[in-house]
């Protein structure tokens, strides 16, 4: 089995392990998720108390749930939280009552257009309770009295998020973030977590230039909390990538940062453009995942977002159809491969200064032609040296060289290494 496929299988295994947990923006489901992620990479877990002011928001009460069901007159559970965490409206208040179906209907959420699927619904900031079920299940319920019970707690507690840091040679940071707040949904949340975990493991072996910080936090409020508590660190964030919907069979989609021409935007365009992969590049919109927060004008970070099919772009989105069968090992391995290629370029993209800029330096005298002898791409490698020398004016980086010359980035970077070794350029 190829190494990438093996990584894909392991990511899919992680998705399947995390799938049953009832995550939300706070609570033990998030902690259990981070416990499992912590088996793969060491995490620093942060607990932020309810009521903490974070930018324009306040950390909400913590929600936990143990059991929930709707039972018919005979006591049989017709809707059961134990079968799927999607069955309960997220942040439901506790309830214990018996009521006729006509009255219960106001608290039932279905998808009439997708009658076999259970929707994903939450009510974080509006106190409510409810159940989510398929239209088919609802249609089969006879009129009569039903027992409804939600054994949940909404109380002062904490918001939980985690960080994993891979120290680089410089303190400048690249942040990679994914949301951990959706319950049993595979593509929208778990695939991003799985790709982030295996990306972190791969990067750790490469001794990167930048310091890489991985964030596992609930959507919106988690990123806002992190930004509020890291005002100084934000100054050091040079680039970032939000991972979401990272495992479906659709083509890759990169969403640019608000700046539109940040280095990560150019790197992703180059990597996707020079690969054979079908892909789309979308402009920034102030909606979506946590790029909304990182790119808000007060921070204006160079953070883009990588997905396969973007949110709301597939019929299974926010339904029970987004299950582990909806994501594939191959797709996650492909997303991981693109991230690794992109970060390899980002990590290696540097500006150099030609130390012999008056006329072409004599490459032969320095053994630089012989070093190419026998290489099948000797002609390309030679051109790459000439391009690096030509554009190393302190203004252009290696990605500029690759784009302008049309040469592969790796060839350009290897040429820069050779020229650097020969003392002809300096960083
Ligand atoms: Zn979502």
Boltz pocket constraint, residues with backbone or C-beta under 6 A from the ligand:
constraints:
  - pocket:
      binder: B
      contacts: [[A, 182], [A, 188], [A, 311], [A, 318]]
      max_distance: 6.0
